[in-house]
């Protein structure tokens, strides 16, 4: 499961990792067009501050607010941010599923999800009681597990997790520990074993998936006021974009290809944190903030990435690699003392062209479903 989670995180930061991979050549026939203006995410906007305030639905547990004065209005917080890992060295990425769903890029991705005419999605709704397109608000991927937030009041948790043992774990929380399952051994024999992963729920608003019951309980403990007194790895003022978060330097270094081992080592030596923000409200624009304690090492790392981007841009143009050239037209590194900012983008028009097959397959499938006597045909 750790390997699968690493793949999810790799997808979440693939544009950043591409900064080291951009020197790979490709093929094409048309020269890159003149670059358009891309708006990159840089700070919290008024609408995002409003969204953050509306998400403060949980009264801060008494254990965290012991010094509150009698009669004083209780403090509120976002339970999803409270669930995040705390302290340095952790990774956590938040995908604003609802916001992404209602963006132009989300419409393109929806075509890909519904290429079968929506049959798989409908089967999922019936089996789970959850409509991902309506009920899911946020998806959080961390190095400890995954957290889904939204409206799960109609979810069939007991039906879905029937082989697991359900235990109450604090107010409004339950943990579904692994139950006995039949497992096939290497000799072809069947034996009774246990699935190691666990699931937890909180107030029909949160679903937690972890490698073990202890991992799930750790998340629920933080939501209910336990854990360390450190701040969540993603602070409230960094919750902007359709995807945002922090990736540990160690994990990011492991994602770089083998031929970039030197760059991976320099990244580990120079950087302490990497903060990511992706905006999908129009074009797909991503910003990575790389910070470190040694100004000179951070500056050298930024210069190396900037030089690699420039060389790769020229090579892509010379080779007629249109897709790569279009992305590199918007790529740049901006140094700032002990940090630098790297920007990467893919224009919406390029995404529309590359994902057009999803729209065509969805329309064809829906047409077959609507045609008399054609229901159920592949």
ROKE-900097 format. One record per atom (N, C-alpha, C, O, CB): residue in one letter; y, x, z. Coordinates in steps of 0.2 Angstrom, whole numbers, plus 2048, in hexadecimal, padded with zeros to 3 digits. Each point is the difference from the previous one (the first is absolute). Glycine has a CB too. Layout:
! residues N
aYXZ...
//
This chain:
! residues 378
x7FA804800x8067FC800x806804800x8057FE7FDx7F57F9809x80680F7FDx806805800x8018027F9x8068007FEx7F880480Ex7FD7FD7F0x8018027F9x8047FA7FCx8048027FCx7F2806805x8077F2800x8037FB7FDx8087FF802x8047FE7FCx7F17FC803x80C807807x8077FF803x8048067FCx8067FE7FFx7F67FC80Cx80280C7F5x8038057FDx8027FE7F8x8058027FEx7F580680Ax8017F57F5x8027FE7F9x8057FB800x8058007FBx7EF802802x80C7F9808x8067FB800x807804801x8057FE7FCx7F37F9809x80880E800x806803801x8028047FAx8068017FEx7F780080Ex7FE8027F0x8018047FAx8047FC7FBx8048027FCx7F2805806x8077F27FDx8047FC7FCx8077FE802x8048007FCx7F17FB801x80C805809x8067FE803x8058067FEx8067FE800x7F57FB809x80380D7F7x8058057FFx7FE8047FAx8028067FFx8007FB80Dx7FB7FC7EFx7FE8037FAx8068037FCx8008057FDx7F77F3802x80F805801x8068027FDx803807803x8028047FCx8017F0801x7FC80C80Ax802806803x7FB8067FEx8038067FEx8027F480Bx7F58057F7x7FB8057FFx8018027F8x7FE8067FFx7FA7F580Ax80A8007F3x8018027F9x8068067FFx8008037FBx7FC7F1802x80880D808x805805800x7FD8077FFx8038047FDx8047F580Ax7F38087FCx7FC8067FFx7FC8007FAx7FE8057FEx8027FD80Ex7FF7F87F1x7FB8007FAx8037FF7FAx7FD8007FAx7FB7FB80Dx80F8057F9x8047FE7FAx8008057FAx8027FF7FBx8057FB80Dx7F680C7FAx7FF8057FBx7FA7FF7FBx7FF8047FBx80780480Dx7F67F37F9x7FB7FE7FCx8027FD7F9x8057FC801x7F4803809x8058037F1x8027FE7F9x7FC7FA7FEx7FB7FE803x80980D7FAx7FF7F17FEx7FD7FA7FDx8018007F9x8028057FDx7FF7F580Ex7FE8007F2x8017FF7F9x8047FA7FFx8007FB804x7F680B7F9x80E7F97FDx8047FB7FFx8038017F9x7FF8057FDx8037F880Fx8017FE7F1x8038007FAx8087FF800x8038037FBx7F27F9800x80E80180Ax8077FE7FFx803805805x7FE801806x8007F37F7x80980E802x804803805x8027FC805x8007FA7FFx80480E7F8x7FE7FB80Fx8027FC806x8077FD7FEx8048037FEx7F580480Ax8087F27FAx8067FD7FFx805802805x7FF804805x7FB7F37F6x80D808804x805801804x7FF7FD807x7FE7FA800x80A8077F7x7F880380Fx7FF7FC806x8057FB802x8068007FEx7F580B805x8027F0800x8047FA803x802802807x7FE805803x7FD7F27F5x80A80580Bx802801807x7FB7FD804x7FE7FA800x80E8067FDx7F1804808x7FB7FD805x804800807x803805802x7F38007F7x8097F680Ax8027FF807x7FB802805x7FB7FD800x80D7FA7FDx7F980E807x7FB803804x8017FD807x806800802x7F880A7F7x7FD7F580Bx8017FD807x803806804x7FD806800x7F97F27FFx80F807805x803805804x8017FE807x801804805x8058007F1x7FB7F580Cx8017FE807x7FF7F9800x7FF7FC7FBx80A80D807x7F77F4804x7FF7F9802x8067FC7FDx806802801x7F4801809x8047F87F2x8057FB7FEx8017FA804x7FC7FF805x8028057EFx8077F980Cx8027FA804x7FA7FB800x7FE7FE806x80E8037F8x7F17FE7FDx7FA7FB7FFx7FA803804x7FC7FC803x8087FF7F2x7FB80C80Bx7FB803803x801800808x7FB7FF804x8038087F2x8087FA80Cx8027FF807x7FE7F9803x7FE7FF805x80B80A7FAx7F97F27FDx7FF7F9801x7F87FF801x7FE7FD805x80D7FF7F5x7F1807801x7F97FF800x7FD803807x7FC7FD803x8048037F0x80380680Ex7FD804806x8027FC807x7FC7FF804x80680C7F6x8047F2806x8017FB806x7FC7FA800x7FE7FE806x80E8067FAx7F27F97FBx7FC7FA800x7F9802802x7FD7FB802x80A8007F5x7F780B808x7F9802802x7FF801807x7FB802802x8048037F3x8077FB80Fx7FF802807x7FE7F9803x8057FD803x80480D7FDx7F17F5800x7FE7F9803x7FC801806x7FE7FB804x8018017F1x80080A80Ex7FC801806x804803805x804804800x7F27FF7FAx80A7F980Cx804803806x7FD806802x7FA801801x8087F3803x8028117FEx7FE807802x7FB7FF806x8037FD805x8078097F6x7F07FC805x7FC7FF806x803803807x8048057FFx7F27FC7F9x8097FC80Dx803802807x7FF807801x804804803x7FB7F1801x7FB80E7FAx7FE807802x8058057FDx801805802x7F37F77FFx80F8017F9x8058057FCx8077FE803x8058047FEx7F37FD7F8x8097FA80Dx8077FE802x8017FF807x8037FB802x7FE7FF7F3x7FC80A80Fx8007FF807x807800803x8007FD806x7F58097FAx8107FD7FDx806800803x8057FB7FEx806800801x7F980C7FFx7FE7EE7FDx8047FB7FEx8037FC806x7FD7FF805x7FC8007F1x80D7FF809x8047FD805x7FE7F8800x8007FD7FBx80A80C805x7F57F4806x7FE7F9800x8067FC7FDx806801801x7F480180Ax8047F97F1x8047FC7FCx8038037FAx8037FC7FCx8007FF80Ex7FB80B7F4x8028047FAx7FC7FD7FAx7FA7FF801x80A80B806x7FF7F57F4x7FC7FE7FAx7FB8057FEx8018067FFx8097F47FDx7EF804803x7FB8057FFx8018037F9x8027FD7FBx7F67FC80Cx80680D7F9x8008047FAx7FA7FE7FBx7FB7FE802x80B80C804x7FC7F67F4x7FB7FE7FBx7FE8067FBx804805800x8007EF800x7F680C7FDx7FE8067FCx7FB7FD7FBx7FD7FB800x80580E809x7FD7FB7F1x7FC7FF7FBx7F9802802x7FF806801x80A7FB7F6x7F27FB80Ax7F9802802x7FD8047FBx7FC804802x8037F2804x80380A7F4x7FC8047FBx803808801x7FC804800x8037F27F7x80780B80Ax802806801x7FE803807x7FE806801x80C7F77F9x7F57FE80Bx7FD802806x7F98037FFx7FD804804x80A7F3802x7F58067F5x7F98027FFx7FF8077FDx7FB802800x8037F17FFx80780F7FEx8008077FDx7FE806804x8027FF806x8067FC7F2x7F580A806x7FF806804x807803802x8057FF7FDx7F08037FCx80A80280Cx806803803x800807801x7FA803801x8087F3805x80380E7F9x800807801x8008037F9x7FE7FD7FBx7FC802810x8068087F5x8008047FAx7F98017FDx7FB7FF804x810807800x7F57FB7F6x7F98027FDx7FC7FA7FDx7FB8007FEx80580980Ax8037F17F9x7FD7FA7FDx8027FD7FAx8068027FEx7F87FB80Ex7FE7FF7F0x8027FE7FAx8007F8800x7FB7FD803x80080D7F7x80A7F3803x8007F8800x8047FE7FAx8068027FFx7F97FD80Ex7FE7FD7EFx8047FD7FAx8007F9801x7FA7FD801x80280D7F7x8097F3807x8017F8800x8017FE7F9x8058027FCx8007FE810x7F77FB7F2x8017FD7F9x8037F9801x7FC7FC803x7FB80B7F8x80F7F7803x8037FA801x7FD7FB7FBx8027FF7FAx80980680Ax7EF7F87FEx7FC7FD7FBx8047FA7FDx7FF7FE7FAx7F680580Cx80E7F97FEx8037FA7FEx8068027FCx8017FD7FAx7FC7FD810x80780B7F8x8068027FCx7FE8037F9x8037FE7FBx80380480Fx7F48027F6x7FE8027FAx7FD7FB7FBx8018007FAx7FC80A80Cx8007F17FDx7FD7FA7FCx8067FD7FCx7FE7FE7FBx7F880080Ex80F8017FAx8067FD7FDx8058047FCx8057FE7FFx7FA7FA80Ax7FF80E7F6x8048057FCx7FE8007F9x7FA7FE7FEx80880980Cx8027FB7F1x7FD8017F9x7FA8047FFx7FB7FE7FCx811801801x7F3806807x7FA805800x7FA7FC803x7FB8007FEx80C80A803x7FB7F2804x7FB7FC803x7FD7FB7FBx7FA7FE800x80B80380Bx7FF7FC7F1x7FD7FB7FBx7FB8047FBx7FB7FD7FEx8107FC803x7F780D7FDx7FB8047FCx7FA801804x7FA8007FDx8108067FDx7F67FC80Cx7FA801804x7FC7FA801x7FA800800x80C809806x7FE7F17FAx7FC7FA801x7FC7FE7FAx7FA7FE801x80F7FE807x7FA8067F2x7FC7FF7FAx7F9804800x7FB7FD7FEx8108017FCx7F5808809x7FA804800x7FB7FD806x7FA8007FFx80D80A7FDx7FC7F3809x7FC7FD805x7FC7FA7FEx7FB7FE802x80D807806x7FC7F77F3x7FD7FA7FEx7FE8007F9x8007FB7FCx80880080Bx7F580B7F7x7FE8007F9x7FA7FC7FEx7FE7FE7FBx80680D805x7F87F3806x7FB7FB7FFx8027F9800x7FC7FB801x7FC80D804x80E7F77FBx8037F9800x8017FD807x8017FA801x7F98047F4x805807810x8017FE807x7FA7FE804x8007FE805x80B7FF7F8x7EF8037FFx7FA7FE803x7FE804807x7FE7FD805x7FE7FF7EFx80580B80Bx7FE804806x8057FE806x7FD800806x7FE8097F2x80B7F6806x8057FF806x7FE7F9803x801800806x8088077F4x7F57F4802x7FF7FA803x7F9800804x8007FD805x8067FE7F1x7F5809808x7FA801804x802803807x7FD7FE805x7FC8037F0x80C80480Ax802803807x8037FB804x7FF800806x80280B7F4x8047F1804x8037FB804x7FB7FC803x8017FE806x8098027F2x7F17FD804x7FB7FC803x7FC803805x7FE7FD806x8027FD7F0x7FE80C809x7FC804805x803802806x7FD800806x7FD8047F1x80C7FD809x804803806x8057FC803x802800806x7FC80B7F5x8057F0801x8057FB803x8078047FFx8057FD802x7F37FE806x80880B7F5x8068037FFx8028017F9x7FC8017FBx80180680Fx8097F77F4x8038017FAx8048067FFx806800803x7FA7F47FBx7FE812800x804806800x8077FF7FCx804804802x7F18027FEx80B7F67FCx8077FF7FCx8057FC804x8068017FFx7F48007F7x8047FC80Fx8047FC805x800802807x805800803x7F97F77F5x7FC80B80Ax800801808x801807802x802801806x7F67F67FAx80780E7FBx801807802x807802800x8037FF7FAx7F1803802x80F801809x807802800x8008087FFx8038027FBx8007F580Dx7F980D7FCx800807800x7F9803800x7FC7FD804x810803801x7F38057F8x7FA804800x802807803x8048037FDx7F67F67FAx80380980Ex801807803x7FA804800x7FB7FE802x80E7FD806x7F880B7F5x7FA805800x802806804x8058037FFx7F87F97F5x7FF805811x801806804x7FA805801x7FB7FE7FDx80D7FB80Ax7F980C7FCx7FA805801x7FC7FD805x7FB804802x80C8067FBx7FA7F1806x7FC7FD805x7FC7F97FEx7FB7FE803x80D807806x7FB7F97F1x7FD7F97FEx8057FD7FCx8048027FDx7F47FD80Dx8077FA7F5x8047FC7FCx8027FA804x7FC7FD804x7FE8077F1x80C7FA80Ax8037FA803x8037FB7FBx8048027FBx7FF80580Fx7FB7F37F6x8027FA7FCx8047FC804x7FE7FE805x7F88037F3x8107FD806x8047FB803x8027FA7FCx8018017FAx80480880Dx7FC7F17FCx8017FA7FCx7FE7FA804x800800806x7FF8067EFx8007F5808x7FE7FA803x7F87FF7FFx7FE7FE7FAx80E7FD804x7F0806807x7F9800800x7FD7FA804x7FB800802x80580C7FCx8057EF803x7FE7FA804x7FA7FC7FDx7FC7FD804x810802800x7F38027F5x7FA7FC7FDx7FB8047FEx7FB7FE7FDx80D7FB7FFx7F880E807x7FA8047FEx7FA7FE803x8007FE806x80880B7F9x7F27F87FEx7FA7FF803x7FD806803x7FB8037FDx8037F47FAx80580C80Ex7FE807802x7F97FF803x7FC8057FEx80F7FE805x7F37F8801x7F9800802x7FB7FF7FBx7FB803801x80A7F8809x7FD8027F1x7FB7FF7FAx7FF8077FCx7FB8027FFx8087F2800x80380F800x8008077FDx7FC805804x7FD8057FDx80E7F87FDx7F680380Cx7FE805805x7FA7FE804x800802806x80B8037FAx7F17F77FEx7FB7FC804x7FB805803x7FD7FF805x8047F77F4x7FD810804x7FB804803x804805805x7FC804803x7FD7FC7F2x80D7FF80Cx803804805x8017FD807x8007F9800x80680C7F6x7FB7FE80Fx8017FE807x8077FF801x804805800x7F1800804x80E7F57FDx8077FE801x801801808x7FD7FD804x8047FC7F2x80480B80Cx802800807x8087FF800x8048037FCx7F2805806x80C7F5803x8077FF802x803807802x7FD803804x8027F17FFx80780D7FBx803807802x8077FF801x8058027FCx7F38047FDx80A7F780Cx8077FF802x8027F97FDx7FD7FD7FCx80580F804x8057F2801x8027FA7FEx8017FF7F8x8038047FDx8037FC80Ex7F67FB7F3x8007FF7F9x7FD8057FBx8008007FAx80A7FB808x7F280A801x7FD8057FDx7F87FF800x7FD7FF806x80D8097FCx7F37FA7F9x7F8800800x7FE8067FCx8038037FBx7FC7F1806x7FB80F801x7FD8067FDx7F97FE7FEx7FC7FD804x80B80B803x7F87F97F2x7F97FE7FEx7FD8077FFx8018047FBx8037F27FFx7F780B80Bx7FD807800x7F97FF7FBx7FE7FB7FFx80680780Dx7FA8047F2x7FA8007FBx7FA7FD803x7FF801806x8068097F5x7F87F1801x7FA7FD802x7FA8047FDx8018047FCx8057F1806x7F48097FFx7FA8037FDx7FF7FD7F9x8017FB7FEx7FA80680Dx8048047F0x7FF7FF7F9x7F98037FEx7FE805803x80F7FA7FBx7F07FF7FDx7FB8037FDx8028067FBx8047FF7FCx7F57F6805x804811800x8028067FCx7FA8027FDx7FA801803x80F802804x7F78007F3x7FB8037FCx800807801x8058037FEx7FB7F47F9x7FB80C80Bx7FF807801x7FF8047F9x7FE7FD7FBx7FF801811x8038097F4x7FF8047FBx7F87FF7FDx7FF8017FBx80A807809x7F37F6801x7F97FF7FEx7FE7F97FEx7FA7FF7FEx80480A80Ax8077F37F7x7FF7FA7FDx7FF7FB806x7FF7FA7FEx7FD80B7F7x8037FD811x7FF7FB805x8067FD803x8068027FEx7F0805805x8097F3800x8067FC803x800801807x7FB7FF803x8047F97F3x80780980Dx800800807x8077FD802x8047FF7FCx7F580C805x8077F3806x8067FD802x805805803x7FE805804x7FB7F17FFx80D80A7FBx805804801x8077FD802x8007FA801x7FA80F7F8x80B7FB807x8077FC802x8058037FBx8008067FEx7FD7F980Ex8077FC7F2x8068027FCx805803804x8027FD805x7FC7FA7F3x80580F807x804803805x8077FE800x804801805x7F58097F9x80A7F37FCx8067FD800x8017FA804x7FC7FD802x8058087F3x8067FA80Dx8017FA804x8077FD7FEx8038037FCx7F780280Ex8077F57F8x8057FC7FEx8037FD806x7FD7FE805x7FE7FF7F0x80C80280Bx8047FD806x8057FB7FDx8028017FAx7FC80980Dx8037F17FDx8067FB7FEx8057FF805x7FE801806x7F97F97F3x80F804806x8057FF805x8047FA7FEx8048017FBx7FC80C808x8007EE801x8047FA7FFx8007FD7F9x8057FD7FEx80280880Bx7F47FC7F3x7FF7FD7F9x8068037FCx8017FD7FAx7FA7F880Ax8088117FEx8058037FCx7FE8077FEx8038027FBx8057F780Bx7F38097FCx7FE8077FFx7F8801800x7FD7FD804x80E807801x7F38007F6x7F98027FFx800807800x8038037FCx7FA7F27FEx7FF80E80Ax7FF807801x7F98027FEx7FB7FD802x80E804807x7F68047F3x7FA8037FEx800807802x8048047FEx7FA7F47F8x7FC80A80Dx800807802x7F9803800x7FB7FC7FFx80E802808x7F68087FAx7F98047FFx7FC7FE806x7FA8007FFx80B8097FBx7FE7F580Cx7FC7FE806x8047FB804x8067FF7FFx7F480D801x8027F1805x8047FC804x805803804x8067FD801x7F07FD800x80980C801x806804804x8068017FBx8057FF803x7F2807804x8087FB7F3x8068017FBx8047F9800x806801800x7F38087F9x8037F2806x8037F9800x8047FF807x8067FD800x7F17FF7F7x80680580Ex8037FF807x806804801x8057FE803x7EF7FF801x80C8097F9x806804801x8067FD7FDx805800802x7F380A7FEx8077F37FAx8057FD7FCx8037FA804x8067FF801x7F58057F4x8007F880Ex8027FA803x803801807x8047FD802x7F27FD7F9x80880C808x803802806x8088017FFx8047FF804x7F1807800x80C7FE7F6x8078017FFx8047FA7FFx8067FF802x7F780C7F9x8007F0802x8047F97FEx8017FD807x8057FD801x7F58027F4x801802810x8017FC806x803804806x8007FF805x7F67FB7F8x80D80C801x804804804x7FD806803x803804804x8027F27FFx7F580C7FBx7FD806802x8028067FBx8048007FCx7F37F9809x80580C7FCx8018067FCx806805803x8027FE805x7FA7FB7F1x80580C806x806804802x8067FD800x8017FB7FCx7F880F800x80C7FA807x8077FD7FFx8048037FAx8067FF800x7FA80080Dx7FD8047EFx8038037FAx8027FA7FBx7FD7FB800x7FD810802x80A7F77FAx8027FB7FBx7FB7FF7FAx7FD8057FFx80F7FE804x7F37F77FAx7FC8007FBx8018057FAx8068017FFx7F97F2804x7FC80F7F9x8018057FBx8057FE7FBx8048047FDx7F1800805x80C7F57FDx8057FD7FBx8057FC804x7FF7FB803x7F98057F4x80F80380Ax8057FC804x8027FA7FCx8008007FAx80380B80Cx8017F17FDx8027FA7FDx8058017FBx8007FD7FBx7FF7FD80Fx80580B7F6x8058027FBx7FE8037FAx8038027FCx8057FF80Dx7F18007F7x7FD8037FAx7FB7FB7FDx7FC8027FCx805809809x8007EF7FCx7FC7FA7FDx8037FD7FAx8017FA7FFx7FA80480Cx8078077F0x8037FD7FAx7FC8027FAx7FD805800x80E7FC805x7F57FB7F6x7FC8017FAx7FA7FB800x7FF7FD805x80580F7FAx7F87F47FBx7FA7FC800x7FA804803x7FB7FD801x80A7FC7F5x7FC80D80Bx7FB804803x804806803x8048037FDx7F37FA7FBx80780480Fx803806803x7FC802806x7FB7FD802x8107FE7FBx7F680B805x7FC803805x801808801x8048037FDx7F47F3801x80380C806x800808801x7F98027FFx7FB7FD802x80E802806x7F68077F4x7FA8037FFx800807803x8058047FFx7FA7F57F6x7FC80880Fx7FF807803x8008057FBx7FD7FF7FBx7FD7FC80Fx80980B7F8x8008057FBx7F88037FEx7FF8027FBx80D80180Ax7F07FD800x7F9802800x7FD7FB7FAx7FC8037FCx803802810x8027F57F5x7FC7FB7FBx8038017F9x7FC8007FBx8027F880Fx8098097F6x8038007F9x7FD8077FDx7FF8007FAx80B7F980Ax7F680C800x7FD8077FDx7F97FF7FDx7FE8037FBx80A80380Dx7F47F67FCx7F97FF7FDx8007FC7FAx7FB8007FCx801800810x8097FC7F2x8007FC7FAx8028047FAx7FF7FE7FAx8047F880Dx8008107FAx8028047FAx7FA8027FDx7FB802803x810801802x7F57FE7F4x7FA8037FDx7FE807802x805803802x7FE7F57F4x7F780A809x7FE807802x8048057FDx801805803x7F47F77FEx80E8037F8x8038067FDx807800803x8048057FEx7F67FA7F8x8087FD80Fx807800803x7FF802808x8047FE804x8007FA7F4x7F780D809x7FE802807x806803803x802800806x7F28017F7x80F8047FFx806803803x8067FC802x803801805x7FA8087F3x8047F2804x8057FB801x7FF7FC806x8047FE805x7FF8017EFx7F67FF80Dx7FE7FC806x801804806x8027FE805x7F57FD7F4x80880C807x801804806x807801801x802800806x7F48067F8x80E7FA7FDx808801802x8027F9802x805800805x7FC8087F2x7FC7F3807x8027F9803x7FF800807x8047FD804x7FA7FD7F1x7FC80880Dx7FE800807x804804805x8027FF805x7F37FF7F7x80D808801x804805803x8087FE801x803801805x7F58087F7x80A7F37FFx8077FE800x8027FA803x8057FF803x7FC8087F3x7FB7F4808x8027F9802x7FD7FE806x7FA802802x8067FB7F2x8037FE810x7FE7FD806x7FE7F97FFx7FC7FD803x80A80B804x7FE7F47F5x7FF7F97FFx8027FF7F8x8048037FDx7FF7FA80Fx7FA7FE7F2x8017FD7F9x8017F9800x7FB7FC802x7FF80D7F9x80C7F4804x8017F9800x8017FD7F9x8048037FCx8027FF810x7F77F97F3x7FF7FD7F9x8037F9800x8007FC805x7F680A7F9x80E7F87FDx8037FA7FEx7FF7FE7F9x8028047FCx8067FD80Ex7F57F97F4x8007FE7FAx8037F97FFx7FE7FC803x7F780B7FBx80F7F97FDx8037F97FEx7FD7FE7FAx8008037FBx80B80080Ax7F37F67FBx7FD7FD7FAx8047FA7FEx7FD7FC7FCx7F8809807x8117FA7FFx8047FA7FFx8028007F8x8017FA7FEx80380680Ex7FB8067F1x8028007F9x7FB8057FDx7FA7FE7FEx8127FE803x7F780A7FEx7FB8067FEx7FD802806x8017FE806x8068057F0x7F3801809x7FD803806x803807801x7FF8057FCx7F67F5801x80F806809x804806802x7FD802806x8007FC805x80A8017F4x7F580A808x7FD802806x804806803x8028057FBx7F37F7802x80C805809x804805803x7FB803806x7FE7FD804x80E7FE7F9x7F480C803x7FC803805x805805804x8038047FCx7F27FB7FDx80C80080Dx804804804x7FB805804x7FC7FE804x80D7F97FDx7F88107FDx7FC805803x804804805x8068037FEx7F37FE7F8x8057FF810x804803805x7FC806804x7FA7FF800x80D7F6802x7FC810800x7FD805804x805804805x8067FF800x7F28027F6x80580380Ex804804805x8038067FDx805803803x7F47F8806x8048087F2x8038067FDx8047FF7FAx7FD7FF7FBx7F980780Ax8107FB7FBx8047FE7FAx7FE8047FAx8007FD7FBx80A80080Dx7F580A7F9x7FF8047FAx7F97FE7FDx8007FF7F9x80780A80Cx7F47F57FFx7FA7FE7FDx8007FA7FCx7FD7FF7FBx7FD80780Ex80A7F57FAx8017F97FDx8048017FAx7FE7FD7FBx8017FE810x8068097F5x8048017FAx7FC8037FAx8007FE7FAx80A80380Dx7F28047FBx7FC8037FBx7FB7FB7FDx7FE8007FAx80380B80Cx7FC7F17FEx7FB7FB7FEx8037FB7FBx7FD7FE7FBx7FD803810x80C7FD7F7x8047FB7FCx8028047F9x7FF7FC7FBx8057FE80Fx7FE80C7F6x8018037FAx7FA8017FBx8007FF7FAx80980780Cx7F17FB7FDx7FA8017FCx7FE7F97FDx7FE8007FAx7FE80980Ex8057F27FCx7FE7F97FDx8057FF7FAx7FE7FD7FBx7FD7FF810x80C8057F7x8057FF7FBx7FF8037F9x8007FE7FBx80880080Ex7F68097F8x7FE8047FAx7FA7FD7FCx8008007FAx80580A80Cx7F67F47FEx7FA7FD7FDx8027FA7FCx7FD7FF7FAx7FC80680Fx80B7F77FAx8027FA7FCx8048017FAx7FF7FD7FBx8017FE810x80480A7F5x8048027FAx7FC8037FBx8007FE7FAx80A80480Dx7F18027FAx7FB8037FBx7FC7FB7FDx7FF8007FAx80180B80Dx7FE7F07FEx7FB7FB7FDx8047FB7FCx7FD7FE7FBx7FC80380Fx80D7FE7F7x8047FB7FCx8018037F9x7FF7FD7FBx8077FF80Fx7FB80B7F5x8018037FAx7F98007FCx8007FF7FAx80A80880Bx7F17FA7FFx7FA8017FDx7FD7F97FDx7FE7FF7FAx7FF80B80Dx8057F17FDx7FE7F97FEx8047FE7FAx7FD7FD7FBx800800811x8098057F3x8047FE7FAx7FE8047FAx7FF7FD7FBx80A80180Dx7F58087F9x7FE8047FBx7F97FE7FDx7FF8007FAx80780A80Bx7F67F4800x7F97FD7FEx8007F97FDx7FB7FE7FEx80080A80Bx80B7F57F8x8007F97FEx7FC7FB805x7FE7FB7FEx8038097F6x7FE7FE812x7FD7FC805x8057FB803x804802805x7F48087FEx8087F07FAx8067FB801x7FF7FE807x806800803x7FA7FD7F1x7FA80180Fx8007FD806x802805806x8047FF804x7F37FA7F8x80780E803x802805805x8088017FFx803801805x7F18047FBx80E7FB7FAx8078027FFx8057FA803x805802803x7F88057F3x8007F3809x8047FB803x801800808x8057FF803x7F77FA7F3x7FE80980Dx800800807x804806802x804800805x7F17FB7FCx80B80B7FCx803806802x8087FF7FFx804804802x7F28037FBx80C7F57FEx8077FF7FFx8047FE806x806801801x7F77FC7F4x7FF800810x8037FD806x7FE804806x8037FF806x7FD7F67F6x7FC811803x7FE804806x805805802x8038047FBx7F17FA801x80E80380Ax804805802x7FF802808x7FE7FB803x80A8017F4x7FA80A80Bx800802806x807801803x8048047FDx7F0801801x80E7F8808x807801802x7FF804807x7FE7FC805x8067FA7F5x7FD810807x800804806x8057FE805x8067FE7FEx7F580B7FCx8047F780Dx8057FF805x7FE803806x7FE7FD805x8057F87F6x7FE812805x7FF804806x7F9800802x7FB8037FCx8107FA808x7F3800802x7F9800802x7FC7FA7FDx7FA7FF803x80A807808x7FE7F77F0x7FC7FB7FCx8028007F9x8058037FEx7FB7F680Dx7FC8037F1x8027FF7F9x7FD7F97FEx7FB7FE803x80580F7FAx8037F07FEx7FE7FA7FEx7FD8007F9x8048037FBx8057F880Cx7F18037F7x7FE8007FAx7FF7F97FDx7FE7FB804x7FC80F7FFx8097F57F7x8007F97FDx7FB8007FAx8008047FCx80C7FA808x7F07FC7FBx7FC7FF7FBx8007F97FEx8017FC804x7F780D7FFx8087F57F6x8007F97FEx7FC7FF7FAx7FF8047FCx80C7FB809x7F37FB7FAx7FD7FD7FAx8047FA7FEx8007FB804x7F480A7FFx80F7FB7F8x8047FA7FDx7FB7F9800x7FB8017FEx80E8077FCx7FA7F3807x7FD7F9800x7FD7FF7F9x7FA7FE7FFx80D7FE80Ax7FD8067F2x7FD7FF7F9x7FA8047FEx7FC7FE7FDx810800800x7F4808806x7F98047FFx7FB7FD804x7FA7FF7FDx80C80B802x7FB7F3807x7FA7FD803x7FE7F97FCx7FA7FF800x80B80680Bx8007F87F3x7FE7FA7FCx7FC8017FAx7FB7FD7FEx8107FE805x7F680B7FAx7FD8027FAx7F9802802x7FB7FE7FCx80F8067FEx7F580080Bx7FA802802x7FB7FB803x7FA801800x80B80A802x7FE7F0801x7FC7FB803x8007F97FCx7FD7FB803x80680A808x7FF7FC7EFx8007FA7FCx7F97FD7FFx7FF7FA7FFx80B80A7FBx7F0800806x7FA7FE7FFx7FE7FB806x7FC7FC7FEx80180F7FCx8057F680Cx7FF7FB805x8027F97FFx7FD7FC801x80480E807x8057F67F5x8037FA7FEx7FC7FC7FBx7FF7FA800x80D80A803x7F28007F8x7FC7FD7FAx7FA7FE803x7FE7FA7FEx80780E7FAx7F77FC80Cx7FA7FD802x8007FA805x7FC7FC800x8008107FFx80A7F4805x8017FA804x8017FA7FCx7FD7FB801x80780C808x8007F97F2x8027FB7FCx7F97FD7FCx7FF7FA7FFx80D80A800x7F08017FFx7FA7FE7FCx7FB7FD805x7FD7FB7FEx80580F7FAx7FE7F880Ex7FB7FD805x8027F9801x7FC7FC801x802810804x8097F37FDx8037FA801x7FF7FB7FBx7FE7FA801x80A80B806x7F87FD7F2x7FF7FC7FBx7F97FE7FFx7FF7FA7FEx80A80C7FCx7F37FE808x7F87FE7FFx7FF7FB806x7FC7FB7FEx8018107FDx8067F680Bx7FF7FB805x8037F97FEx7FD7FB802x80380F806x8057F67F5x8037FA7FEx7FD7FC7FAx8017FA7FFx80A80B806x7F27FF7F7x7FD7FD7FAx7FA7FC802x7FC801804x8078097F5x7FC7F0804x7FB7FB801x7F98037FEx7FF8037FBx8097F3803x7F3809807x7FA8037FFx7FF807800x7FB8037FFx8037F47FAx80880D80Ax7FF807800x800803807x800806801x8067FA7F4x7FA7FB810x801802807x7FA805802x7FA7FE7FEx80C7F7805x7FB810800x7FB804803x7FE8057FBx7FC805801x8007F2806x8068097F2x7FE8057FBx803807802x806800803x7F97F77F4x7FE80E808x803807802x8068027FBx803805801x7F17FE803
//
